Amino acid sequence: MNKRSLLVGAALAGAGWCLGAGGVAAQPLRLRYGGDAAFAPFESLDADGQPQGFQTALLAALGPLAGVEFDIRLAPWAQTERAFRTGQVDVVGMVDTSERRAWALFTRGHATPALAVYRRSGQPDPQGLTGLANLRVAVPDSEPMRHTLRTWLAGLPGPFLLQADAAAALAALQQGMADVALLPRAYADPLLAAGAAPDVVASALNLPLQTYALAVAPGRADLQARLQQGLDALEADGRLEALRTRWLSSHQALAERQLLSRGLATQRSRTWQVAAAGAGAALVLGAGLWWRGRRVATERQGRQAAEAALQQAERLLLHSFAQHPDAMLLVERDSGVVRDANAALLDLLGLPADTLIGRPLDALDGVVDAAALRQLVQRLTDDGRLDAAPLRLRRADGSPRDALVSADVLPVGDRPHVFCLLRDITEQLARDALLRQGYDSLAGQLNLARHELQAAQVRQTEAEDRLQTFTRAVSHDLKTPLNAVQGYLGLLQQRLRAGHVQEAMVHAQRMAAAARRMTAMIDALGRLARVDQQPLQRQPLDMVRLAEDTWALLQPQLADRRMEFRVDVLPPAQGDPDLVAQVWQNLLGNAAKYSDGRDPAKVAVSSHQDDRGTWYRVADNGVGFDMAAAGRLFTPFQRLHEGSRFEGSGVGLSLVRRIVEHHGGAVRLRSAPGVGTVAEFTLDPAPA
């Protein structure tokens, strides 16, 4: 697939969507839109109480494209926000912030509210963000402003003085409590026009640090996609930019609009030239082929005009992609192969085209960190798009570059592709130290999220490995009583047919014993599975009392044996009393069980300290075991001694380990055959 078919395919795919959407008439969906009654020029009420402004005009254009009718209701913002969060309003327009994403689903931003710096008359204008350093800055205590302070202005020393609203911030500036005020023009300019702060003026510094977007309730992804498609169509045909130009005079894309205007003028000129040439050719062709009939001439003329228009569109599209000043990249999503890259990207990376185009993204490992690339791909998969994510590149000559990457998925032919746009901001960050701090902060958050994702993947892999080992062990051990039941059932049938009732009864008893064994194993599995699901109820524990009470419960089973039991002074612990009691019950029960045959049997409980914390120890003089097989003891149903001699379910130590690790602690064993066993556990977490 060549460059032309890829790009033209993407354009035709979008055009086909638009035509398909318009081919079926449907009853429009009625939506309740809520907005701010005093947020001009975005939205406000005129003298007659009617909605006006950029958002009103945008909704009027968006409705037919999205197949909806908007019932616009403007009120004070606090009232509108309450109505949206309680379901009385379907759609709102507001600044996109991380906290608001917890209760709203946003489309991509379609405008940028201007923040202006306000100062007292006679003071000099601040020059860039660095001009605000070490000044007392009054700001409104609103969620959009708090989000801006946490992100773009995180490195500014301030201090920032939070005020109730824009009027309070202007009052603080007028009274000398603040040096400047950073406020949305939509709120502050009307106050200045009304004379609320006579000696305060707006500086020439406007900061586009916030993103304005439409928002719907969580769970309404279908409505979000519907509105986004309409906004994309308005952006594609230029109507959205025209609305921004008309209503938002402070919009920072003026230079781009002028460049677009010149490009459109050039395109119109070329279109007229092509049309004139096509018309002349059609006249000559028509005169030469008149004898074949007007119908044939008309059809041929139309076909040639369509082909010429298609070729012209292809040339313009290729020229726009190739000559665009921002770096662009087209990647096949499923295979990860780079299908196209423009000259700006090749210049940014310092690579020749043949080392990039046609090769997988993995080949860029020296240019961009593979882990960072995988995280961006995961974010694109989760969110469906990327918006200005920080990305650190390394050119072919080894020099680092800082960039912001945006990406979206679009169909090309029958395959999804990812269109990426990278903006090199290295020089901009070098000029503005505060922007550099904000960028580094965002990059650090992204890097932290990447490490957390990698750690989670490692934990998931380990858990899957443990689950496979556990499943194999359980499957093997559960088959043992089942096979016994099947074998005894065959013998029982043979003995009954032969009339040997007494022998049949023996086999029946053995079947019942095997069934009881399986029931005990299943019950033990249930106890093991419930440990992680039980929330910890940590409290101070008297470990001496727990050990002695547990030993007392074992006495009825040990009445005919000579036992020596000793408990040293034990330090208290912090843990769940019910779960820790099960640890003592299993460890002391094992010590008593496996010391059977010793006269006397000795069980001692003690403790010791190390760098990690307190270890509690249970020692016996029992049969012991070979340490080479110690790892098997923590696997359910794995036993080192014959079940005919020592009864049990085979999950006791598995349960101990699960409970101790649930507390953040650890358990370990030491043993020697014929000498005895020492089991130790701690509830203290490992040092960081």
Wavefront OBJ file of the C-alpha trace (Angstrom):
o trace
v 0.000 0.000 0.000
v 1.619 3.316 -1.095
v 1.486 6.775 0.440
v -1.246 8.042 -1.888
v -3.689 5.156 -1.301
v -3.190 5.358 2.483
v -3.907 9.066 2.816
v -6.683 9.203 0.226
v -8.246 6.085 1.777
v -8.360 7.833 5.141
v -10.002 10.912 3.598
v -12.568 8.870 1.652
v -13.382 6.826 4.785
v -14.335 10.029 6.589
v -16.375 11.247 3.606
v -18.213 7.915 3.418
v -19.200 8.238 7.062
v -20.661 11.666 6.472
v -22.664 10.485 3.409
v -23.836 7.347 5.206
v -24.971 9.322 8.209
v -27.047 11.630 6.070
v -28.750 8.933 4.052
v -31.341 7.937 6.652
v -33.782 10.354 8.219
v -34.337 9.779 11.906
v -36.208 11.535 14.662
v -33.677 13.853 16.385
v -32.749 13.128 19.991
v -33.721 15.891 22.418
v -30.995 16.807 24.888
v -31.018 19.218 27.825
v -27.944 21.437 27.671
v -26.873 23.313 30.801
v -24.475 26.248 30.757
v -23.159 29.267 32.657
v -25.381 32.340 32.434
v -22.382 34.679 32.904
v -19.474 33.234 30.903
v -19.256 35.544 27.880
v -18.235 35.211 25.126
v -18.676 31.430 25.509
v -22.261 31.627 26.781
v -24.442 34.182 28.533
v -27.958 35.658 28.556
v -28.776 38.743 26.474
v -30.965 41.622 27.608
v -34.087 39.593 26.789
v -32.890 36.587 28.764
v -32.067 34.546 25.647
v -28.887 32.388 25.318
v -26.100 33.844 23.212
v -22.406 33.278 22.555
v -19.971 30.790 21.085
v -21.540 27.690 22.669
v -25.057 28.649 21.515
v -23.850 29.047 17.921
v -21.858 25.797 18.177
v -24.878 23.804 19.398
v -26.993 25.197 16.564
v -24.430 23.900 14.034
v -23.774 20.631 15.893
v -27.417 19.569 16.318
v -28.197 18.616 12.668
v -24.856 16.774 12.298
v -25.324 14.751 15.494
v -29.067 14.218 14.979
v -30.055 16.001 18.190
v -32.037 19.025 19.312
v -30.624 21.008 22.219
v -32.840 22.587 24.858
v -30.424 25.268 26.161
v -30.758 26.294 29.818
v -28.312 28.836 31.233
v -28.083 29.466 34.994
v -25.417 30.346 37.576
v -22.657 27.747 37.221
v -23.056 26.181 40.679
v -26.738 25.525 39.915
v -25.905 24.096 36.468
v -23.244 21.764 37.913
v -25.712 20.435 40.521
v -28.318 19.839 37.807
v -25.825 17.911 35.669
v -24.573 15.738 38.528
v -28.164 14.870 39.569
v -29.233 13.950 36.016
v -31.435 16.999 35.346
v -29.144 18.071 32.494
v -27.764 15.791 29.743
v -24.872 17.874 28.350
v -22.744 20.736 29.699
v -19.792 22.716 28.418
v -16.934 23.170 30.898
v -13.175 23.062 31.405
v -11.800 19.499 31.297
v -9.982 18.596 34.572
v -8.812 15.358 36.179
v -11.235 15.667 39.124
v -14.220 16.334 36.878
v -13.456 13.183 34.915
v -14.590 11.221 37.965
v -18.182 12.352 37.336
v -18.203 13.427 33.667
v -17.240 11.954 30.286
v -15.595 14.567 28.036
v -15.303 14.955 24.283
v -12.023 16.307 22.953
v -11.480 19.987 23.693
v -12.879 22.360 21.068
v -11.885 25.763 22.506
v -9.470 27.435 24.920
v -10.754 29.945 27.492
v -8.271 32.793 27.883
v -6.699 33.441 31.280
v -5.408 37.006 31.694
v -3.089 38.616 34.211
v -4.638 41.681 35.893
v -2.530 44.377 37.568
v -2.938 47.744 39.185
v -2.546 50.821 36.980
v 1.070 51.952 36.722
v 2.560 48.496 37.289
v 4.580 46.915 34.448
v 3.110 44.053 32.431
v 4.517 40.598 33.353
v 6.563 39.096 30.497
v 5.642 35.417 30.264
v 5.073 33.011 33.132
v 8.489 33.795 34.571
v 7.251 37.325 35.209
v 4.853 35.906 37.835
v 7.626 34.292 39.881
v 7.705 35.417 43.531
v 4.566 37.565 43.096
v 1.464 37.190 45.208
v -1.068 35.897 42.677
v -4.795 36.031 43.483
v -6.776 33.257 41.789
v -10.388 32.022 42.063
v -10.877 28.915 44.188
v -12.426 26.811 41.411
v -11.718 23.310 40.148
v -10.398 24.493 36.719
v -7.944 26.856 38.405
v -6.833 24.235 40.952
v -6.195 21.833 38.060
v -4.134 24.507 36.266
v -2.076 25.129 39.423
v -1.401 21.384 39.824
v -0.237 20.950 36.224
v 1.045 23.888 34.136
v 1.836 26.167 37.086
v 3.212 23.471 39.422
v 6.723 24.944 39.325
v 5.719 28.568 39.940
v 6.813 29.588 43.469
v 3.838 31.937 44.005
v 2.372 32.260 46.531
v -1.150 31.706 45.131
v -3.954 33.330 47.125
v -7.229 31.416 46.667
v -10.255 33.745 46.586
v -13.963 32.943 46.512
v -14.453 34.196 42.927
v -13.164 36.659 40.325
v -14.673 39.666 42.140
v -12.919 38.718 45.383
v -9.617 38.253 43.521
v -9.892 41.719 41.942
v -10.728 43.183 45.356
v -7.627 41.532 46.871
v -5.528 43.064 44.082
v -7.112 46.502 44.504
v -6.568 46.457 48.281
v -2.883 45.525 47.955
v -3.287 42.001 49.361
v -2.041 40.593 46.031
v 0.433 41.817 43.394
v -1.472 40.443 40.392
v -4.560 38.352 39.695
v -4.791 35.425 37.253
v -8.420 35.163 36.127
v -10.602 33.907 33.251
v -11.371 36.890 30.996
v -14.970 35.675 30.741
v -15.496 36.524 34.429
v -13.068 39.379 35.051
v -13.581 41.602 31.961
v -17.324 42.194 32.647
v -16.433 43.226 36.233
v -13.891 45.780 34.962
v -16.406 47.073 32.406
v -18.936 47.549 35.211
v -16.431 49.603 37.248
v -15.960 47.020 39.999
v -12.187 47.707 40.176
v -11.435 51.192 38.781
v -7.648 51.133 39.175
v -7.166 47.589 37.819
v -6.344 46.846 34.171
v -5.814 43.677 32.157
v -2.284 43.075 30.907
v -1.443 41.958 27.396
v -0.473 38.494 28.706
v -3.063 35.825 27.844
v -2.438 32.215 28.896
v -4.232 29.383 27.031
v -3.790 26.817 29.824
v -7.283 25.296 29.990
v -9.294 23.083 27.620
v -13.033 23.663 27.112
v -15.120 20.647 26.029
v -18.597 19.124 26.049
v -19.325 16.636 28.845
v -21.945 13.933 29.370
v -22.702 11.649 32.285
v -20.449 8.572 32.873
v -21.825 5.547 31.094
v -23.022 7.613 28.108
v -20.108 6.706 25.830
v -22.586 6.377 22.938
v -23.676 10.000 23.379
v -20.051 11.118 23.777
v -19.136 9.409 20.482
v -22.177 10.919 18.766
v -21.276 14.458 19.817
v -17.572 13.900 18.997
v -18.423 12.810 15.451
v -20.426 15.996 14.946
v -17.583 18.133 16.359
v -15.083 16.356 14.091
v -17.280 17.114 11.084
v -17.490 20.806 12.072
v -13.704 20.889 12.517
v -13.124 19.162 9.175
v -15.288 21.546 7.117
v -13.940 24.677 8.863
v -17.171 25.768 10.547
v -15.823 25.197 14.063
v -12.767 27.361 13.344
v -15.055 30.021 11.874
v -17.114 30.056 15.087
v -13.954 30.399 17.183
v -12.777 33.259 14.988
v -16.118 35.040 15.269
v -16.690 34.680 19.006
v -13.309 34.061 20.658
v -11.094 36.969 19.657
v -8.406 35.887 22.145
v -8.015 32.474 20.552
v -4.359 31.700 20.075
v -4.656 30.080 16.645
v -4.803 33.385 14.707
v -1.538 32.749 12.875
v -2.686 29.275 11.881
v -5.994 30.681 10.603
v -4.147 33.221 8.469
v -1.952 30.475 7.065
v -5.062 28.387 6.393
v -6.714 31.333 4.639
v -3.741 31.762 2.330
v -3.775 28.014 1.648
v -7.472 28.073 0.850
v -6.967 31.009 -1.506
v -4.223 29.107 -3.317
v -6.424 26.026 -3.438
v -9.352 28.004 -4.900
v -7.033 29.448 -7.552
v -5.793 25.990 -8.506
v -9.326 24.634 -8.550
v -10.395 27.374 -11.007
v -7.391 26.576 -13.185
v -8.222 22.884 -13.192
v -11.876 23.650 -13.878
v -10.969 25.951 -16.781
v -8.613 23.391 -18.283
v -11.213 20.662 -17.867
v -13.884 22.790 -19.485
v -11.637 23.533 -22.495
v -10.766 19.880 -22.883
v -14.423 18.965 -22.641
v -15.327 21.430 -25.407
v -12.599 20.112 -27.751
v -13.522 16.534 -26.972
v -17.204 17.246 -27.405
v -16.648 18.827 -30.835
v -14.574 15.882 -32.003
v -17.034 13.284 -30.788
v -20.350 15.020 -31.470
v -21.244 12.334 -34.024
v -21.246 9.711 -31.282
v -24.050 11.491 -29.505
v -24.502 14.040 -26.793
v -25.073 11.388 -24.151
v -21.680 9.706 -24.697
v -19.912 13.081 -24.697
v -21.613 14.160 -21.476
v -20.717 10.921 -19.694
v -17.085 11.114 -20.756
v -16.844 14.769 -19.757
v -18.202 13.990 -16.312
v -15.808 11.069 -15.838
v -12.800 13.147 -16.839
v -13.850 15.986 -14.553
v -14.227 13.551 -11.653
v -10.829 11.993 -12.313
v -9.191 15.407 -12.539
v -10.834 16.505 -9.285
v -9.720 13.290 -7.583
v -6.137 13.732 -8.787
v -6.165 17.346 -7.613
v -7.483 16.288 -4.203
v -4.780 13.630 -3.965
v -2.062 16.152 -4.800
v -3.379 18.657 -2.270
v -3.651 15.988 0.442
v -0.158 14.689 -0.219
v 1.225 18.204 -0.250
v -0.496 19.052 3.055
v 0.926 15.924 4.743
v 4.410 16.192 3.285
v 4.884 19.936 3.855
v 3.190 20.292 7.239
v 5.569 21.903 9.800
v 4.592 19.443 12.549
v 5.986 15.905 12.531
v 3.416 13.334 11.343
v 3.437 9.550 11.359
v 1.022 6.888 10.060
v 1.273 3.421 11.654
v -0.709 0.270 10.903
v -2.293 -0.558 14.233
v -2.307 -4.365 14.187
v 1.212 -4.922 12.834
v 2.873 -1.778 14.242
v 4.535 -1.102 10.867
v 5.240 2.528 9.943
v 3.390 3.202 6.676
v 4.324 6.855 6.159
v 6.195 9.762 7.755
v 6.550 13.359 6.603
v 9.733 15.367 6.205
v 9.250 17.151 9.547
v 9.338 13.815 11.419
v 12.411 12.584 9.567
v 14.133 15.887 10.361
v 13.095 15.691 14.024
v 14.549 12.179 14.399
v 17.512 12.747 12.076
v 16.721 9.536 10.199
v 16.531 8.734 6.460
v 13.140 7.576 5.211
v 14.275 4.017 4.364
v 15.259 3.333 8.010
v 11.758 4.196 9.251
v 9.030 3.698 6.639
v 8.052 0.064 6.197
v 9.660 -1.020 9.465
v 7.950 -1.849 12.807
v 7.913 0.667 15.646
v 10.086 -1.729 17.674
v 12.938 -0.685 15.404
v 12.783 2.782 17.026
v 14.061 1.447 20.364
v 17.105 3.716 20.169
v 14.929 6.751 19.426
v 12.198 6.280 22.031
v 12.207 4.107 25.158
v 10.398 0.836 24.415
v 8.589 0.848 27.785
v 7.364 4.427 27.222
v 6.162 3.457 23.753
v 4.259 0.451 25.129
v 2.596 2.660 27.733
v 1.466 5.151 25.093
v 0.054 2.284 23.031
v -1.787 1.017 26.127
v -3.228 4.494 26.811
v -4.362 4.724 23.193
v -6.026 1.312 23.511
v -7.754 2.254 26.787
v -8.885 5.805 25.884
v -9.176 5.584 22.099
v -6.879 8.600 21.635
v -3.871 10.480 22.971
v -3.946 14.214 23.735
v -0.596 16.017 24.136
v 1.183 13.246 26.052
v 4.820 14.086 26.947
v 7.404 11.972 25.110
v 11.189 12.187 25.308
v 12.990 11.328 22.051
v 16.624 10.829 21.126
v 17.804 11.827 17.663
v 20.068 9.625 15.584
v 23.010 11.830 16.656
v 22.211 11.174 20.333
v 20.799 14.616 21.206
v 17.592 14.565 23.307
v 14.334 16.226 22.189
v 11.160 16.882 24.182
v 7.851 16.520 22.363
v 4.112 16.301 22.868
v 2.378 13.484 20.976
v -1.284 13.269 19.999
v -2.751 10.230 18.240
v -6.070 8.973 16.948
v -7.280 5.800 15.230
v -8.747 6.025 11.728
v -9.652 3.387 9.129
v -7.570 3.153 5.963
v -9.107 0.622 3.625
v -10.136 -2.342 5.743
v -7.444 -1.891 8.388
v -7.221 0.482 11.371
v -4.251 2.863 11.385
v -2.934 5.259 14.020
v -2.279 8.831 12.904
v 0.286 10.519 15.176
v 1.261 14.172 15.399
v 4.409 15.138 17.320
v 5.199 18.727 18.275
v 8.812 19.483 19.176
v 8.800 21.868 22.190
v 12.476 21.570 23.148
v 13.328 25.221 22.377
v 10.114 26.462 24.014
v 10.946 24.592 27.225
v 14.508 25.920 27.144
v 13.208 29.510 27.045
v 10.657 29.106 29.843
v 11.869 27.383 33.024
v 8.350 27.150 34.483
v 7.006 25.372 31.437
v 9.981 23.018 31.696
v 9.036 22.233 35.295
v 5.437 21.574 34.285
v 6.534 19.324 31.407
v 8.978 17.405 33.613
v 6.252 16.969 36.214
v 3.878 15.473 33.630
v 6.653 13.272 32.230
v 7.465 12.086 35.759
v 3.831 11.167 36.390
v 3.778 9.227 33.123
v 7.008 7.428 34.038
v 5.632 6.548 37.497
v 2.484 5.162 35.909
v 4.646 3.094 33.548
v 6.614 1.567 36.436
v 3.380 0.811 38.315
v 1.994 -0.892 35.208
v 5.157 -2.986 34.836
v 5.034 -3.981 38.513
v 1.365 -4.939 38.155
v 2.187 -7.058 35.102
v 4.964 -8.833 37.036
v 2.587 -9.481 39.937
v -0.028 -10.794 37.522
v 2.500 -13.162 35.910
v 3.602 -14.444 39.318
v -0.018 -14.923 40.383
v -0.787 -16.841 37.185
v 2.251 -19.072 37.764
v 1.152 -19.760 41.338
v -2.377 -20.486 40.113
v -1.104 -23.001 37.530
v 1.053 -24.752 40.161
v -1.855 -24.753 42.608
v -4.253 -26.117 39.961
v -1.915 -28.947 39.005
v -1.455 -29.943 42.660
v -5.158 -29.786 43.461
v -6.093 -31.692 40.310
v -3.635 -34.487 41.144
v -4.615 -34.803 44.795
v -8.373 -34.633 44.251
v -8.092 -37.489 41.765
v -6.649 -39.801 44.450
v -9.874 -40.247 46.515
v -11.930 -40.289 43.301
v -9.846 -43.142 41.887
v -10.181 -44.950 45.220
v -13.984 -44.615 45.117
v -14.092 -45.940 41.547
v -11.849 -48.907 42.402
v -13.783 -49.863 45.511
v -17.061 -49.490 43.599
v -15.944 -52.150 41.116
v -14.891 -54.488 43.911
v -18.176 -53.825 45.753
v -20.200 -54.821 42.684
v -18.150 -58.015 42.236
v -18.537 -59.034 45.898
v -22.304 -58.358 45.878
v -22.821 -60.425 42.697
v -20.838 -63.247 44.311
v -22.907 -63.002 47.509
v -19.971 -61.977 49.730
v -21.826 -59.377 51.789
v -19.204 -58.971 54.526
v -16.437 -58.271 52.022
v -18.765 -55.842 50.220
v -19.339 -53.987 53.501
v -15.561 -53.564 53.937
v -15.295 -52.048 50.464
v -18.275 -49.778 51.200
v -16.569 -48.499 54.354
v -13.416 -47.781 52.364
v -15.495 -45.849 49.792
v -17.023 -43.772 52.594
v -13.554 -43.034 53.991
v -12.361 -41.891 50.552
v -15.433 -39.651 50.204
v -14.797 -38.151 53.657
v -11.189 -37.517 52.616
v -12.370 -35.618 49.511
v -14.873 -33.619 51.584
v -12.087 -32.637 54.018
v -9.859 -31.593 51.135
v -12.599 -29.441 49.572
v -13.374 -27.826 52.954
v -9.669 -27.066 53.402
v -9.556 -25.470 49.944
v -12.494 -23.287 50.931
v -10.690 -22.062 54.052
v -7.585 -21.367 51.981
v -9.520 -19.359 49.374
v -11.309 -17.235 51.984
v -8.135 -15.890 53.601
v -7.384 -13.173 51.018
v -11.051 -12.154 50.881
v -11.294 -11.528 54.624
v -10.446 -7.900 55.534
v -7.795 -7.583 58.225
v -8.984 -6.428 61.642
v -5.620 -5.463 63.117
v -5.397 -5.007 66.875
v -2.835 -5.631 69.649
v -2.392 -9.371 70.279
v -1.173 -11.138 73.438
v 0.846 -13.846 71.678
v 1.545 -15.760 74.930
v -2.149 -16.104 75.636
v -2.933 -17.099 72.021
v -0.297 -19.846 72.116
v -1.439 -21.187 75.508
v -5.138 -21.104 74.565
v -4.396 -22.971 71.327
v -2.385 -25.626 73.189
v -5.247 -26.073 75.648
v -7.613 -26.814 72.744
v -5.275 -29.616 71.595
v -5.180 -31.381 74.987
v -8.135 -33.772 74.396
v -6.192 -35.266 71.449
v -2.993 -35.594 73.514
v -4.405 -37.083 76.722
v -2.643 -40.434 76.321
v 0.783 -38.928 75.452
v 3.570 -37.548 77.630
v 4.194 -33.993 76.415
v 6.461 -31.173 77.598
v 5.174 -27.760 76.489
v 6.994 -24.479 77.218
v 6.104 -20.876 76.271
v 8.703 -18.127 76.777
v 7.830 -14.477 77.262
v 6.625 -13.262 73.837
v 6.353 -9.626 72.685
v 2.859 -8.549 71.586
v 1.959 -8.309 67.879
v -0.433 -6.365 65.659
v -2.739 -8.602 63.671
v -6.169 -10.109 63.082
v -6.894 -12.273 66.168
v -8.999 -14.899 64.312
v -6.468 -15.378 61.515
v -3.408 -15.395 63.784
v -5.143 -17.979 66.006
v -5.325 -20.261 62.938
v -1.551 -19.832 62.463
v -0.886 -20.966 66.044
v -3.392 -23.832 65.700
v -1.682 -25.226 62.572
v 1.906 -24.792 63.786
v 1.282 -26.190 67.290
v -0.926 -28.948 65.869
v 1.845 -29.977 63.439
v 4.429 -29.926 66.256
v 2.251 -32.205 68.417
v 1.301 -34.483 65.506
v 4.781 -35.073 64.077
v 6.373 -35.600 67.521
v 4.160 -38.655 68.092
v 6.371 -41.565 69.146
v 8.772 -39.403 71.171
v 8.800 -39.917 74.940
v 8.546 -37.295 76.036
v 7.446 -35.172 73.073
v 8.768 -31.624 73.446
v 7.207 -28.456 71.998
v 8.701 -25.020 72.783
v 7.429 -21.553 71.806
v 9.877 -18.602 71.793
v 10.769 -15.472 69.799
v 13.731 -13.456 68.558
v 14.384 -10.090 66.873
v 16.233 -9.144 63.678
v 16.304 -6.165 61.292
v 12.862 -7.034 59.987
v 11.122 -7.285 63.367
v 9.851 -10.020 65.685
v 9.902 -13.704 64.684
v 7.754 -16.191 66.636
v 9.169 -19.741 66.785
v 7.608 -23.199 67.349
v 10.195 -25.988 67.859
v 9.596 -29.742 68.309
v 11.638 -32.953 68.594
v 9.508 -34.823 66.057
v 10.311 -36.869 62.964
v 11.511 -33.839 60.950
v 12.002 -33.856 57.169
v 14.624 -33.377 54.466
v 15.125 -29.624 53.753
v 15.600 -30.394 50.051
v 11.819 -30.958 49.861
v 10.796 -28.050 52.131
v 9.360 -25.946 49.275
v 6.670 -28.554 48.596
v 5.191 -28.156 52.079
v 3.591 -24.805 51.218
v 1.733 -26.290 48.226
v -1.773 -27.564 49.088
v -2.016 -31.350 49.638
v 1.746 -31.857 49.320
v 2.961 -34.003 52.233
v 6.353 -35.540 53.099
v 5.038 -38.285 55.405
v 2.623 -41.137 54.860
v -1.021 -40.224 55.459
v -1.619 -43.546 57.173
v 0.733 -42.518 59.978
v -0.034 -38.795 60.290
v -3.563 -37.680 59.446
v -4.378 -34.236 58.028
v -5.744 -32.328 55.049
v -2.359 -31.261 53.645
v -3.214 -27.547 53.514
v -2.168 -26.449 57.016
v 1.139 -24.834 56.043
v -0.435 -23.371 52.880
v -3.021 -21.721 55.131
v -0.289 -20.441 57.477
v 1.652 -18.909 54.609
v -1.463 -17.292 53.084
v -2.480 -15.733 56.440
v 1.021 -14.486 57.287
v 1.559 -12.958 53.803
v -1.929 -11.405 54.023
v -0.523 -9.500 57.020
v 2.590 -8.545 55.015
v 4.815 -11.010 56.907
v 6.730 -14.223 56.096
v 7.105 -17.814 57.283
v 10.096 -20.204 57.128
v 11.004 -23.737 58.214
v 14.187 -25.562 59.366
v 14.305 -29.297 59.945
v 16.391 -32.469 59.951
v 15.093 -36.064 59.766
v 14.906 -37.652 63.208
v 15.859 -34.393 64.983
v 12.800 -32.180 64.761
v 11.432 -29.036 63.100
v 11.542 -25.297 63.793
v 8.792 -23.148 62.259
v 9.111 -19.335 62.419
v 6.788 -16.558 61.298
v 6.640 -12.760 61.502
v 3.741 -10.390 60.936
v 6.058 -7.430 60.291
v 6.432 -6.285 56.654
v 9.836 -6.392 54.975
v 11.778 -3.099 55.171
v 11.492 -0.908 52.060
l 1 2 3 4 5 6 7 8 9 10 11 12 13 14 15 16 17 18 19 20 21 22 23 24 25 26 27 28 29 30 31 32 33 34 35 36 37 38 39 40 41 42 43 44 45 46 47 48 49 50 51 52 53 54 55 56 57 58 59 60 61 62 63 64 65 66 67 68 69 70 71 72 73 74 75 76 77 78 79 80 81 82 83 84 85 86 87 88 89 90 91 92 93 94 95 96 97 98 99 100 101 102 103 104 105 106 107 108 109 110 111 112 113 114 115 116 117 118 119 120 121 122 123 124 125 126 127 128 129 130 131 132 133 134 135 136 137 138 139 140 141 142 143 144 145 146 147 148 149 150 151 152 153 154 155 156 157 158 159 160 161 162 163 164 165 166 167 168 169 170 171 172 173 174 175 176 177 178 179 180 181 182 183 184 185 186 187 188 189 190 191 192 193 194 195 196 197 198 199 200 201 202 203 204 205 206 207 208 209 210 211 212 213 214 215 216 217 218 219 220 221 222 223 224 225 226 227 228 229 230 231 232 233 234 235 236 237 238 239 240 241 242 243 244 245 246 247 248 249 250 251 252 253 254 255 256 257 258 259 260 261 262 263 264 265 266 267 268 269 270 271 272 273 274 275 276 277 278 279 280 281 282 283 284 285 286 287 288 289 290 291 292 293 294 295 296 297 298 299 300 301 302 303 304 305 306 307 308 309 310 311 312 313 314 315 316 317 318 319 320 321 322 323 324 325 326 327 328 329 330 331 332 333 334 335 336 337 338 339 340 341 342 343 344 345 346 347 348 349 350 351 352 353 354 355 356 357 358 359 360 361 362 363 364 365 366 367 368 369 370 371 372 373 374 375 376 377 378 379 380 381 382 383 384 385 386 387 388 389 390 391 392 393 394 395 396 397 398 399 400 401 402 403 404 405 406 407 408 409 410 411 412 413 414 415 416 417 418 419 420 421 422 423 424 425 426 427 428 429 430 431 432 433 434 435 436 437 438 439 440 441 442 443 444 445 446 447 448 449 450 451 452 453 454 455 456 457 458 459 460 461 462 463 464 465 466 467 468 469 470 471 472 473 474 475 476 477 478 479 480 481 482 483 484 485 486 487 488 489 490 491 492 493 494 495 496 497 498 499 500 501 502 503 504 505 506 507 508 509 510 511 512 513 514 515 516 517 518 519 520 521 522 523 524 525 526 527 528 529 530 531 532 533 534 535 536 537 538 539 540 541 542 543 544 545 546 547 548 549 550 551 552 553 554 555 556 557 558 559 560 561 562 563 564 565 566 567 568 569 570 571 572 573 574 575 576 577 578 579 580 581 582 583 584 585 586 587 588 589 590 591 592 593 594 595 596 597 598 599 600 601 602 603 604 605 606 607 608 609 610 611 612 613 614 615 616 617 618 619 620 621 622 623 624 625 626 627 628 629 630 631 632 633 634 635 636 637 638 639 640 641 642 643 644 645 646 647 648 649 650 651 652 653 654 655 656 657 658 659 660 661 662 663 664 665 666 667 668 669 670 671 672 673 674 675 676 677 678 679 680 681 682 683 684 685 686 687 688
